[in-house]
Amino acid sequence: MIKSPKNHQMDPHKTSKKKTLGDALPSSRVSQHTALLKKTSLTKKRSASQKGKNSQQTPEHIRTLVDFIVQKLDAGKAENIVTIDLVGKTSFADYMVIASGTSSRHVMGLVHNLIADLKKKGYKPHVDGETGDGNWVVIDLIDVMVHVFTPETRDFYQLESIWKPQ
């Protein structure tokens, strides 16, 4: 038996489990939801030393990057591409780009091509979900967040409804 600081006996086989949002979601959705929470819980932008090429970008450079991303996603036949201006709404990014692929395979193709093109331009994207099932991949470029979903996953999370202008 393990004794607590108050000299109460605790049963090592008995655990108290806090209910979390993950308990309410199907297990296949938990890792995707956790990834979203990690991304959206950032309250401060990273310092310039962590930004790589993305540091100290002007609004014009950021808008050019967004246009480049949208162009590449469109060229890859992504569907329902939406750009959301987050300036003044949050500190973790200035823009969010949301797009859908027709299948998990299409999502992964879109992501791999976009990452390769971004790296050619000197960006250092952080990618979350690239090794997952291909239903949702997030590309973090500090000033721009890119979410690429399958249609079902996009419909389930409905990010546009959270961030669209009121």
C-alpha positions as CSV (number, residue, x, y, z in Angstrom):
1,M,0.0,0.0,0.0
2,I,1.1,3.5,-0.8
3,K,0.6,6.1,1.9
4,S,-0.4,9.6,1.1
5,P,1.1,12.6,3.0
6,K,-1.9,12.7,5.3
7,N,-1.3,9.0,6.3
8,H,-4.4,7.9,4.5
9,Q,-4.2,4.5,2.8
10,M,-4.7,4.5,-0.9
11,D,-5.5,1.5,-3.0
12,P,-2.9,1.4,-5.8
13,H,-5.4,-0.4,-8.1
14,K,-8.1,2.3,-7.6
15,T,-7.7,5.3,-9.8
16,S,-9.9,8.4,-10.0
17,K,-10.4,9.4,-13.6
18,K,-11.3,13.0,-14.5
19,K,-13.7,13.3,-17.3
20,T,-12.2,15.1,-20.2
21,L,-13.4,16.2,-23.6
22,G,-11.6,13.1,-25.0
23,D,-14.0,10.9,-23.1
24,A,-16.9,12.4,-25.0
25,L,-15.3,12.0,-28.4
26,P,-14.8,8.8,-30.3
27,S,-11.2,7.5,-29.8
28,S,-10.4,8.2,-33.5
29,R,-11.2,11.9,-33.0
30,V,-9.3,12.4,-29.8
31,S,-5.9,12.8,-31.2
32,Q,-7.2,15.2,-33.9
33,H,-9.0,17.3,-31.2
34,T,-5.9,17.3,-29.0
35,A,-3.8,18.6,-31.9
36,L,-6.3,21.5,-32.4
37,L,-6.2,22.3,-28.7
38,K,-2.4,22.4,-28.8
39,K,-2.5,24.8,-31.7
40,T,-5.3,27.1,-30.5
41,S,-4.1,27.2,-26.9
42,L,-1.0,29.2,-27.9
43,T,-1.6,32.6,-26.5
44,K,1.6,34.3,-27.5
45,K,3.5,34.3,-30.8
46,R,6.8,32.7,-30.7
47,S,9.9,34.9,-30.4
48,A,11.6,36.1,-33.5
49,S,14.5,33.6,-32.9
50,Q,12.0,30.7,-33.2
51,K,10.3,32.0,-36.3
52,G,13.1,31.2,-38.9
53,K,12.3,33.0,-42.1
54,N,8.8,33.9,-40.8
55,S,10.2,36.5,-38.4
56,Q,9.4,40.1,-38.6
57,Q,7.2,39.8,-41.7
58,T,5.2,42.8,-42.8
59,P,1.5,42.4,-43.4
60,E,2.2,42.5,-47.2
61,H,4.6,39.6,-46.9
62,I,2.1,37.6,-44.8
63,R,-0.7,38.3,-47.3
64,T,1.6,37.2,-50.2
65,L,2.3,34.0,-48.3
66,V,-1.4,33.4,-47.8
67,D,-2.0,34.0,-51.5
68,F,0.8,31.6,-52.4
69,I,-0.7,28.9,-50.1
70,V,-4.2,29.3,-51.6
71,Q,-2.7,29.2,-55.1
72,K,-0.8,25.9,-54.3
73,L,-3.9,24.3,-52.7
74,D,-6.1,25.3,-55.7
75,A,-3.5,23.9,-58.1
76,G,-3.7,20.6,-56.2
77,K,-7.5,20.6,-56.6
78,A,-8.3,21.3,-52.9
79,E,-11.9,22.1,-52.3
80,N,-13.7,24.8,-50.4
81,I,-10.6,26.9,-49.7
82,V,-11.4,29.5,-47.0
83,T,-9.0,32.3,-45.7
84,I,-9.9,33.8,-42.4
85,D,-8.3,37.0,-41.2
86,L,-7.3,36.6,-37.5
87,V,-5.6,40.0,-37.0
88,G,-6.8,41.4,-33.7
89,K,-8.8,38.2,-32.9
90,T,-5.9,36.1,-31.6
91,S,-2.2,36.2,-31.1
92,F,-1.2,32.8,-32.4
93,A,-1.6,33.7,-36.1
94,D,-2.6,36.4,-38.4
95,Y,-4.4,34.2,-41.0
96,M,-5.9,30.8,-41.1
97,V,-6.4,28.9,-44.4
98,I,-8.8,26.0,-44.3
99,A,-9.2,23.5,-47.2
100,S,-10.6,20.1,-47.9
101,G,-9.2,17.2,-49.9
102,T,-11.5,14.6,-51.4
103,S,-10.0,11.8,-49.4
104,S,-7.3,11.2,-46.8
105,R,-4.9,10.3,-49.6
106,H,-5.7,13.6,-51.4
107,V,-5.2,15.5,-48.1
108,M,-1.7,13.9,-47.7
109,G,-0.8,14.8,-51.3
110,L,-1.9,18.4,-50.9
111,V,0.1,18.7,-47.7
112,H,3.3,17.1,-49.0
113,N,3.3,19.3,-52.1
114,L,2.6,22.4,-50.1
115,I,5.3,21.7,-47.6
116,A,7.8,21.0,-50.4
117,D,6.9,24.3,-52.1
118,L,7.2,26.2,-48.8
119,K,10.6,24.7,-48.0
120,K,11.8,25.8,-51.5
121,K,10.8,29.3,-50.6
122,G,12.8,29.1,-47.4
123,Y,10.0,28.6,-44.9
124,K,10.3,26.1,-42.0
125,P,6.8,24.8,-41.5
126,H,5.8,22.8,-38.4
127,V,3.5,20.0,-39.4
128,D,1.1,18.2,-37.1
129,G,-0.9,15.1,-38.3
130,E,1.4,14.3,-41.2
131,T,1.9,10.8,-39.9
132,G,-1.7,10.3,-38.9
133,D,-4.6,8.9,-40.8
134,G,-4.8,11.9,-43.2
135,N,-8.1,13.2,-42.0
136,W,-6.7,16.5,-40.7
137,V,-3.2,18.0,-41.0
138,V,-2.1,21.3,-39.6
139,I,0.7,23.3,-41.0
140,D,2.0,26.1,-38.7
141,L,3.9,28.9,-40.4
142,I,3.7,31.1,-37.3
143,D,1.8,34.0,-39.0
144,V,-0.4,31.6,-41.0
145,M,-2.1,28.3,-39.9
146,V,-3.1,25.9,-42.6
147,H,-5.7,23.2,-41.9
148,V,-6.3,20.6,-44.5
149,F,-9.2,18.2,-43.8
150,T,-11.2,15.4,-45.4
151,P,-14.8,16.7,-45.9
152,E,-16.2,14.6,-43.0
153,T,-13.6,15.8,-40.5
154,R,-14.0,19.4,-41.6
155,D,-17.8,19.1,-41.1
156,F,-17.3,17.6,-37.7
157,Y,-15.0,20.3,-36.3
158,Q,-16.5,23.3,-38.2
159,L,-13.5,25.6,-37.6
160,E,-15.0,28.3,-39.9
161,S,-18.0,28.7,-37.5
162,I,-15.5,29.4,-34.7
163,W,-13.4,32.0,-36.5
164,K,-15.6,33.6,-39.1
165,P,-16.5,37.3,-38.7
166,Q,-19.7,37.9,-36.7
